[in-house]
Amino acid sequence: MKKILLIVSFILLPSLLYHAQVDLEINDGFTVETTGSLSIELSGDVVENGTGYLKGVVTSGSRTGITSFSGLTLGSGMDGSITRICGYGYTKGNGEGTNMLRYYELNNTGSSVSTSMDVTCIIAGSNDESNGMSGPYFLYTYDTDWIGNGDGSTGSTVSASNVSIGVGVTDLVISEGTGVAAKIFLEGPYDETDDDMNLNLTGYIPLTSPYTEDARTVSAIPALAVDWVLAQVRETETGATVESRSAFIKSDGSLIEDDDSDGIGIKSKPGNYFVIVKHRNHLAIMTTAAQIGLTWGIIPSTYNFTTGSAQFYGGSAGAKEVETGVWGMIAGNGTSVDKVIDGNDYGVVYSDFFQTGYKLGDYNMNAVVDGNDYFYVYSNFFKSSQVSN
């Protein structure tokens, strides 16, 4: 591979900037690198053919209605300039964790823009920009805080929707999110004989998550998925939810990704979080303390709720011993918004009685609502979730 240190200034008259389109084209096998504080300003674009690569800083200059520049494509145009920095990790200290060796600075001089966004990046060869990231990548914009916009896509194109670009300089970073690994049993489908949960809802679980906080849709349900759950992270015991993720719970109790792999990615900056797990007809639970250093790139050791009541925030008040020495989430809360099991939850069974399929009143999750489901309300009457919100 040939490497060129480029120490050149592009001087273009204003009239030429207005009338002409000037591209920088780097052919296969060549690396062009700006050094020191040098950057290149183009009225055109950067064209990288094959393994051709521009390392360093390049800017679009000021433009009106710009929709693309040097690997970044916007669904809606913005006024201002786009600067691309390649070959160096983002180091401005916002707790971003591992990030791609590519980021952008968008200086929007017009009104705020809400747009879709695609970034094309290099994930192989000598100019690999993945920087050791091992899972889905997320796009984030930095202004005064960390804002996640990514869809968890992988590969050479990373996408996001509804990205808000305010006025002034906003940094766009491609980074890993938070990694969460946990094991928990749901009381309803738990099978004491096999020490795992049944799969009686197979074929009934919908492709779209039932949780409005992250109502995403998948193309297929993992083979060993018991149901959807909602995982959330928060920084303090009673604080606001930082981010939510619809995921699946496996028959052995593990939280899993769509491809059946253990651990899930959440679109928040790596950090220390209390982890919450919610289910549509069981009481919500939370870890007893913040889990330290949750990072997508290193899935943490599994937090095992099942080993004792002390693993649950609030202790035994918010958990159920589903068999001797094995603990799980409390079944019978079909009206989960009130966080307590009471007469309203009998009503959910009554309204779904003798119906089959994916029903809230099916507390034992065997795909049919009948008298057996009343048992869970009766045995857990007046128990409540210890999660504050």
Protein Blocks (a to p, Z undefined) as FASTA:
>chain_A
ZZddddddddddfklmmmpccdddddehiacddehjbccddfbbcddehjbccedjddeb
jaehiabeehiacfbdceddddddehiacfehnonapadfbdcddddfbdcddddddddd
dfedjklcklopabdcdddddfkbccdfbeoiacjbdcdehiacdedjdddddddddddd
dddddfklpcfklopacfklgojacfbdfbfklpccdfbdcfklfbdcdddddfbfklcc
fbdcdddddfkopacdfkopgcidddddedddddddddfkbccdddfbdcehiafklccd
dddfklomklpghijmlgccfbghiacddehiablmnopacfklmmmmmmmgoiacjdfk
lmnonopacfklmmmmmmmgoiacfbfZZ
